């Protein structure tokens, strides 16, 4: 196992090559553009201004469709750096709400999307891979693919939650 000092020396060498800095900057700019795309194309969604840049583990931003926001739920569009993929997650505003909805999905047996194994220590309730190993040569096509998958994910969750509510009436 490398020491912190050895890791920092390697980090410096890689930064001196310039490729990592350029790639990271480009990725962050793309994610900002993706967030802006959702904000402009879907005025019915609340799109908070913040992007979580992470520690080169994950980078994400949230969108809040009103039916989910009313339930204290949110959608996160996430880039997982090491796995090198975009995912969409159903998350909650706090751990209490997260646990409540995790139990609801678990007890329902709904398996359309991957339910995290436990809400403890998790950042999400449901997860779905939007784009594995994305092709950054055509950003418009990548945005379209992420958007289409995200909108389907949102619609499926909203439909499920509406059915649960109607069954409970």
DRENLUMTI-893663 format. One record per residue: residue number from 0; chain; x, y, z of N, C-alpha, C in turn. Coordinates in nm, 2 decimals. Each point is the difference from the previous one (the first is absolute). Example, Ala and Ser with C-alpha at 12.3 -4.5 7.8 and 13.67 -1.06 7.14 Angstrom:
BEGIN
PT   num   chaine       nx       ny       nz      cax      cay      caz       cx       cy       cz
PT     0        A     1.32    -0.57     0.78    -0.09     0.12     0.00     0.09     0.12     0.00
PT     1        A    -0.04     0.11    -0.07     0.09     0.11     0.00    -0.08     0.11     0.08
END
This chain:
BEGIN
PT   num   chaine       nx       ny       nz      cax      cay      caz       cx       cy       cz
PT     0        A     0.08    -0.12     0.00    -0.08     0.12     0.00     0.09     0.12     0.00
PT     1        A    -0.03     0.09    -0.09     0.08     0.13    -0.01    -0.04     0.09     0.12
PT     2        A     0.11     0.07     0.04    -0.03     0.10     0.10    -0.06     0.12    -0.06
PT     3        A    -0.06     0.09     0.08    -0.06     0.12    -0.05     0.11     0.08    -0.08
PT     4        A     0.12     0.01     0.06     0.10     0.08    -0.07     0.03    -0.06    -0.14
PT     5        A     0.01    -0.13    -0.01     0.02    -0.07    -0.13    -0.11     0.03    -0.10
PT     6        A    -0.12    -0.01     0.06    -0.12     0.03    -0.09     0.00     0.14    -0.05
PT     7        A     0.04     0.10     0.09     0.01     0.14    -0.04     0.10     0.02    -0.11
PT     8        A     0.12    -0.07     0.01     0.10     0.01    -0.10    -0.05    -0.05    -0.14
PT     9        A    -0.08    -0.11     0.01    -0.06    -0.05    -0.13    -0.10     0.09    -0.05
PT    10        A    -0.08     0.06     0.09    -0.10     0.10    -0.04     0.06     0.12    -0.07
PT    11        A     0.11     0.04     0.05     0.07     0.12    -0.05     0.05    -0.04    -0.14
PT    12        A     0.06    -0.12    -0.02     0.05    -0.04    -0.13    -0.11     0.00    -0.10
PT    13        A    -0.11    -0.06     0.04    -0.11    -0.01    -0.10    -0.06     0.14    -0.03
PT    14        A     0.00     0.09     0.09    -0.05     0.14    -0.02     0.10     0.07    -0.10
PT    15        A     0.13    -0.03     0.02     0.09     0.07    -0.09    -0.01    -0.04    -0.14
PT    16        A    -0.05    -0.12    -0.03    -0.03    -0.05    -0.13    -0.11     0.08    -0.07
PT    17        A    -0.09     0.05     0.09    -0.11     0.09    -0.05    -0.13    -0.07    -0.04
PT    18        A     0.00    -0.13    -0.03    -0.11    -0.06    -0.05    -0.12    -0.01     0.11
PT    19        A     0.04    -0.03     0.12    -0.10    -0.02     0.11    -0.07     0.14     0.02
PT    20        A     0.08     0.10     0.01    -0.06     0.14     0.02    -0.10     0.03    -0.11
PT    21        A     0.04    -0.02    -0.12    -0.08     0.03    -0.12    -0.13    -0.08     0.00
PT    22        A     0.02    -0.13     0.03    -0.12    -0.09     0.00    -0.10     0.04     0.11
PT    23        A     0.06     0.02     0.12    -0.09     0.03     0.11    -0.07     0.14    -0.02
PT    24        A     0.07     0.10    -0.05    -0.07     0.12    -0.04    -0.11    -0.01    -0.10
PT    25        A     0.03    -0.08    -0.10    -0.10    -0.03    -0.11    -0.12    -0.07     0.06
PT    26        A     0.02    -0.10     0.09    -0.11    -0.07     0.06    -0.08     0.09     0.08
PT    27        A     0.06     0.08     0.08    -0.08     0.10     0.09    -0.08     0.10    -0.09
PT    28        A     0.06     0.04    -0.11    -0.07     0.09    -0.08    -0.12    -0.07    -0.07
PT    29        A     0.02    -0.12    -0.04    -0.11    -0.08    -0.06    -0.11    -0.02     0.11
PT    30        A     0.03    -0.03     0.12    -0.10    -0.02     0.10    -0.08     0.13     0.03
PT    31        A     0.07     0.11     0.00    -0.06     0.13     0.02    -0.10     0.02    -0.12
PT    32        A     0.05    -0.03    -0.12    -0.09     0.02    -0.12    -0.12    -0.09     0.01
PT    33        A     0.02    -0.13     0.05    -0.11    -0.09     0.01    -0.10     0.05     0.10
PT    34        A     0.05     0.05     0.11    -0.09     0.06     0.10    -0.08     0.12    -0.06
PT    35        A     0.07     0.08    -0.07    -0.07     0.12    -0.07    -0.10    -0.05    -0.10
PT    36        A     0.03    -0.11    -0.07    -0.09    -0.06    -0.10    -0.13    -0.04     0.07
PT    37        A     0.01    -0.07     0.11    -0.12    -0.04     0.08    -0.08     0.12     0.05
PT    38        A     0.07     0.10     0.04    -0.06     0.12     0.05    -0.08     0.07    -0.11
PT    39        A     0.06     0.01    -0.11    -0.07     0.07    -0.11    -0.10    -0.08    -0.07
PT    40        A     0.02    -0.13    -0.02    -0.09    -0.09    -0.07    -0.12    -0.04     0.08
PT    41        A     0.01     0.00     0.13    -0.10    -0.05     0.09    -0.04     0.10     0.11
PT    42        A    -0.06     0.11    -0.04    -0.03     0.11     0.10    -0.09    -0.05     0.11
PT    43        A    -0.07    -0.12    -0.02    -0.08    -0.05     0.11     0.08    -0.07     0.11
PT    44        A     0.13    -0.02    -0.02     0.09    -0.06     0.10     0.07     0.12     0.07
PT    45        A     0.01    -0.02     0.13     0.10     0.09     0.07     0.13    -0.05    -0.02
PT    46        A     0.10     0.08    -0.03     0.14    -0.04    -0.02     0.08     0.09     0.09
PT    47        A     0.04    -0.05     0.12     0.08     0.08     0.09     0.13     0.04    -0.07
PT    48        A     0.06     0.11     0.04     0.12     0.05    -0.06     0.12    -0.07     0.03
PT    49        A     0.01    -0.09     0.10     0.12    -0.06     0.04     0.03    -0.13    -0.08
PT    50        A     0.13    -0.02    -0.02     0.05    -0.12    -0.06     0.10    -0.05     0.11
PT    51        A    -0.02    -0.13     0.03     0.10    -0.07     0.09     0.11    -0.05    -0.08
PT    52        A     0.12     0.06     0.01     0.11    -0.03    -0.08     0.07    -0.13     0.05
PT    53        A    -0.01    -0.03     0.13     0.06    -0.12     0.06     0.15     0.00     0.01
PT    54        A     0.05    -0.12     0.03     0.14    -0.02     0.02     0.05    -0.09    -0.11
PT    55        A    -0.04     0.03    -0.12     0.03    -0.09    -0.11    -0.06    -0.14     0.02
PT    56        A    -0.10    -0.01     0.08    -0.07    -0.12     0.01    -0.13     0.01    -0.07
PT    57        A    -0.08     0.10     0.03    -0.12     0.03    -0.07    -0.03     0.15    -0.01
PT    58        A    -0.07     0.03    -0.11    -0.04     0.14    -0.02    -0.15    -0.01    -0.04
PT    59        A    -0.08     0.09     0.06    -0.14    -0.01    -0.03    -0.07     0.13     0.02
PT    60        A    -0.12     0.01    -0.05    -0.09     0.11     0.02    -0.14    -0.06     0.02
PT    61        A    -0.09     0.08     0.06    -0.13    -0.05     0.03    -0.10     0.07    -0.09
PT    62        A    -0.11    -0.07    -0.02    -0.12     0.06    -0.06    -0.12    -0.04     0.08
PT    63        A    -0.10     0.09     0.01    -0.11    -0.03     0.09    -0.13     0.01    -0.07
PT    64        A    -0.05    -0.10    -0.06    -0.13     0.00    -0.06    -0.11     0.02     0.11
PT    65        A    -0.10     0.09    -0.02    -0.09     0.04     0.11    -0.06    -0.12     0.07
PT    66        A    -0.05    -0.11    -0.07    -0.06    -0.11     0.07     0.10    -0.07     0.10
PT    67        A     0.12     0.00    -0.03     0.10    -0.06     0.08     0.04     0.10     0.11
PT    68        A     0.02     0.13    -0.04     0.03     0.10     0.10    -0.10     0.01     0.11
PT    69        A    -0.13    -0.02    -0.03    -0.11     0.00     0.09     0.02    -0.11     0.11
PT    70        A     0.06    -0.11    -0.04     0.03    -0.11     0.08     0.14     0.00     0.07
PT    71        A     0.07     0.11    -0.02     0.13     0.02     0.05     0.10    -0.09    -0.06
PT    72        A    -0.02    -0.03    -0.13     0.09    -0.08    -0.08     0.06     0.08    -0.10
PT    73        A     0.11    -0.04    -0.06     0.07     0.07    -0.10     0.07    -0.10    -0.09
PT    74        A     0.04     0.04    -0.12     0.07    -0.08    -0.10     0.14     0.06    -0.01
PT    75        A     0.10    -0.09     0.00     0.14     0.04    -0.01     0.05    -0.06    -0.13
PT    76        A     0.06     0.08    -0.09     0.07    -0.05    -0.11     0.15     0.00     0.03
PT    77        A     0.06    -0.12     0.00     0.13    -0.03     0.06     0.10    -0.05    -0.10
PT    78        A     0.12     0.06     0.00     0.11    -0.06    -0.07     0.09    -0.07     0.10
PT    79        A     0.02    -0.13    -0.01     0.09    -0.08     0.09     0.13    -0.01    -0.07
PT    80        A     0.10     0.07     0.05     0.13     0.01    -0.07     0.07    -0.14    -0.02
PT    81        A     0.01    -0.07     0.10     0.08    -0.13    -0.01    -0.08    -0.10    -0.09
PT    82        A    -0.13    -0.01     0.02    -0.08    -0.09    -0.08    -0.02     0.06    -0.14
PT    83        A     0.03     0.12    -0.02    -0.01     0.08    -0.13    -0.14    -0.02    -0.06
PT    84        A    -0.10     0.05     0.07    -0.14    -0.01    -0.05    -0.09     0.10     0.06
PT    85        A    -0.10     0.03    -0.07    -0.11     0.09     0.05    -0.11    -0.09     0.06
PT    86        A    -0.05     0.04     0.11    -0.11    -0.07     0.06    -0.11     0.11     0.04
PT    87        A    -0.12    -0.05     0.02    -0.10     0.08     0.06    -0.05    -0.06     0.13
PT    88        A    -0.01     0.08     0.10    -0.04    -0.06     0.13    -0.13     0.07     0.06
PT    89        A    -0.08    -0.07     0.07    -0.10     0.05     0.08     0.06     0.02     0.14
PT    90        A    -0.01     0.12     0.05     0.05     0.03     0.13    -0.10     0.08     0.08
PT    91        A     0.03     0.03     0.12    -0.09     0.07     0.09     0.07     0.12     0.06
PT    92        A    -0.08     0.09     0.06     0.05     0.12     0.06     0.07    -0.03     0.13
PT    93        A    -0.03    -0.11     0.07     0.07    -0.04     0.12    -0.01    -0.15     0.02
PT    94        A     0.08    -0.05     0.10     0.00    -0.15     0.02    -0.13    -0.06     0.05
PT    95        A    -0.08     0.08     0.07    -0.13    -0.05     0.05    -0.09    -0.03    -0.12
PT    96        A    -0.01     0.10    -0.09    -0.08    -0.02    -0.12     0.06    -0.11    -0.09
PT    97        A     0.13     0.00    -0.01     0.06    -0.11    -0.08    -0.04    -0.14     0.05
PT    98        A     0.01    -0.02     0.13    -0.03    -0.13     0.06    -0.15    -0.03    -0.02
PT    99        A    -0.08     0.10     0.01    -0.15    -0.02    -0.02    -0.03    -0.05    -0.14
PT   100        A     0.06     0.06    -0.10    -0.02    -0.04    -0.14     0.07    -0.12    -0.04
PT   101        A     0.12    -0.03     0.06     0.07    -0.12    -0.03    -0.09    -0.12     0.05
PT   102        A    -0.06     0.01     0.12    -0.09    -0.10     0.05    -0.12    -0.02    -0.09
PT   103        A    -0.05     0.11    -0.05    -0.12    -0.01    -0.09     0.03    -0.08    -0.12
PT   104        A     0.12     0.04    -0.07     0.04    -0.08    -0.12     0.03    -0.14     0.03
PT   105        A     0.07    -0.03     0.11     0.04    -0.13     0.03    -0.12    -0.09     0.03
PT   106        A    -0.09     0.05     0.08    -0.12    -0.08     0.04    -0.10    -0.02    -0.12
PT   107        A     0.01     0.09    -0.10    -0.09    -0.01    -0.11     0.04    -0.11    -0.10
PT   108        A     0.13    -0.03     0.01     0.06    -0.10    -0.10     0.02     0.06    -0.14
PT   109        A    -0.01     0.13    -0.01     0.02     0.06    -0.13     0.15    -0.01    -0.04
PT   110        A     0.02    -0.06    -0.12     0.14    -0.03    -0.03     0.04     0.07    -0.14
PT   111        A    -0.07     0.10    -0.03     0.03     0.07    -0.13     0.14     0.06     0.00
PT   112        A     0.04     0.05     0.11     0.14     0.06     0.02     0.06    -0.06     0.12
PT   113        A     0.14     0.01     0.00     0.07    -0.06     0.11    -0.02     0.08     0.13
PT   114        A    -0.05    -0.07     0.10    -0.01     0.05     0.14     0.13    -0.02     0.07
PT   115        A     0.05     0.11     0.06     0.13    -0.02     0.08    -0.03    -0.10     0.11
PT   116        A     0.11    -0.07     0.04    -0.02    -0.11     0.09    -0.04     0.04     0.14
PT   117        A     0.04     0.12     0.04    -0.05     0.05     0.13     0.01     0.15    -0.01
PT   118        A    -0.09     0.07     0.07     0.00     0.15     0.00     0.12     0.05     0.08
PT   119        A     0.05    -0.08     0.09     0.11     0.05     0.09     0.12     0.02    -0.08
PT   120        A     0.05     0.12     0.00     0.13     0.04    -0.06    -0.02     0.02    -0.15
PT   121        A    -0.12    -0.02    -0.05    -0.02     0.02    -0.15    -0.05     0.14    -0.03
PT   122        A     0.03     0.05    -0.12    -0.04     0.13    -0.04    -0.13     0.00    -0.09
PT   123        A    -0.04    -0.12    -0.02    -0.12    -0.02    -0.09    -0.09    -0.11     0.05
PT   124        A    -0.12     0.00    -0.07    -0.10    -0.11     0.03     0.00    -0.10    -0.12
PT   125        A    -0.02     0.06    -0.12     0.00    -0.08    -0.12     0.11     0.06    -0.09
PT   126        A     0.06    -0.09    -0.08     0.11     0.04    -0.10    -0.03    -0.07    -0.13
PT   127        A     0.05     0.07    -0.11    -0.01    -0.05    -0.13     0.12     0.05    -0.08
PT   128        A     0.06    -0.09    -0.08     0.11     0.04    -0.08    -0.06     0.06    -0.13
PT   129        A     0.03     0.13    -0.02    -0.04     0.07    -0.13     0.09    -0.03    -0.11
PT   130        A     0.13     0.02     0.02     0.10    -0.02    -0.11     0.13    -0.05     0.06
PT   131        A     0.03    -0.12    -0.04     0.13    -0.07     0.05     0.10     0.04    -0.11
PT   132        A     0.12     0.04     0.05     0.11     0.04    -0.09    -0.04     0.10    -0.10
PT   133        A    -0.05     0.12     0.04    -0.05     0.09    -0.10     0.10     0.05    -0.10
PT   134        A    -0.06     0.02    -0.12     0.08     0.06    -0.11    -0.01     0.15     0.00
PT   135        A     0.11     0.07     0.03     0.00     0.14     0.01     0.03     0.07    -0.14
PT   136        A    -0.01    -0.08    -0.11     0.03     0.07    -0.13    -0.12     0.07    -0.05
PT   137        A    -0.12    -0.05     0.04    -0.13     0.07    -0.04    -0.08     0.03     0.13
PT   138        A     0.03     0.12     0.05    -0.06     0.04     0.13    -0.16     0.02    -0.02
PT   139        A    -0.04     0.04    -0.11    -0.15     0.02    -0.02    -0.07    -0.14     0.01
PT   140        A     0.06    -0.10    -0.06    -0.06    -0.14     0.00     0.01    -0.05     0.15
PT   141        A     0.11     0.03     0.07     0.02    -0.05     0.13    -0.11     0.07     0.09
PT   142        A    -0.02     0.13    -0.02    -0.10     0.07     0.08    -0.14    -0.06    -0.03
PT   143        A    -0.03    -0.03    -0.12    -0.13    -0.05    -0.04    -0.02    -0.14     0.07
PT   144        A     0.11    -0.08     0.00    -0.01    -0.13     0.06    -0.03     0.01     0.15
PT   145        A     0.08     0.09     0.07    -0.02     0.02     0.14    -0.14     0.06     0.03
PT   146        A    -0.04     0.09    -0.08    -0.13     0.06     0.02    -0.12    -0.10    -0.01
PT   147        A     0.01    -0.08    -0.11    -0.11    -0.10    -0.03     0.00    -0.10     0.12
PT   148        A     0.11    -0.05     0.04     0.00    -0.10     0.11    -0.05     0.06     0.13
PT   149        A     0.04     0.13     0.03    -0.04     0.07     0.12    -0.15     0.02     0.00
PT   150        A    -0.06     0.05    -0.11    -0.14     0.02    -0.01    -0.08    -0.13     0.02
PT   151        A     0.05    -0.11    -0.06    -0.07    -0.13     0.02     0.00    -0.04     0.15
PT   152        A     0.12     0.01     0.06     0.02    -0.03     0.14    -0.10     0.08     0.09
PT   153        A    -0.01     0.13    -0.03    -0.09     0.09     0.08    -0.14    -0.05    -0.02
PT   154        A    -0.04    -0.02    -0.13    -0.14    -0.04    -0.03    -0.04    -0.13     0.07
PT   155        A     0.09    -0.09    -0.01    -0.02    -0.14     0.06    -0.02     0.02     0.15
PT   156        A     0.08     0.08     0.07    -0.01     0.01     0.14    -0.12     0.08     0.04
PT   157        A    -0.04     0.11    -0.08    -0.12     0.07     0.03    -0.12    -0.09    -0.02
PT   158        A     0.00    -0.08    -0.10    -0.11    -0.10    -0.03    -0.02    -0.10     0.12
PT   159        A     0.12    -0.05     0.04    -0.01    -0.10     0.11    -0.05     0.07     0.13
PT   160        A     0.05     0.12     0.03    -0.05     0.07     0.12    -0.14     0.04     0.00
PT   161        A    -0.05     0.03    -0.12    -0.14     0.04    -0.02    -0.09    -0.13     0.02
PT   162        A     0.05    -0.12    -0.05    -0.08    -0.12     0.02     0.00    -0.04     0.15
PT   163        A     0.11     0.02     0.07     0.00    -0.03     0.14    -0.10     0.09     0.08
PT   164        A     0.00     0.13    -0.04    -0.09     0.09     0.06    -0.14    -0.03    -0.02
PT   165        A    -0.03    -0.04    -0.13    -0.14    -0.03    -0.04    -0.05    -0.13     0.07
PT   166        A     0.09    -0.10     0.02    -0.03    -0.12     0.06    -0.03     0.03     0.15
PT   167        A     0.07     0.10     0.06    -0.02     0.03     0.14    -0.12     0.08     0.03
PT   168        A    -0.07     0.06    -0.10    -0.11     0.08     0.02    -0.13    -0.08     0.03
END
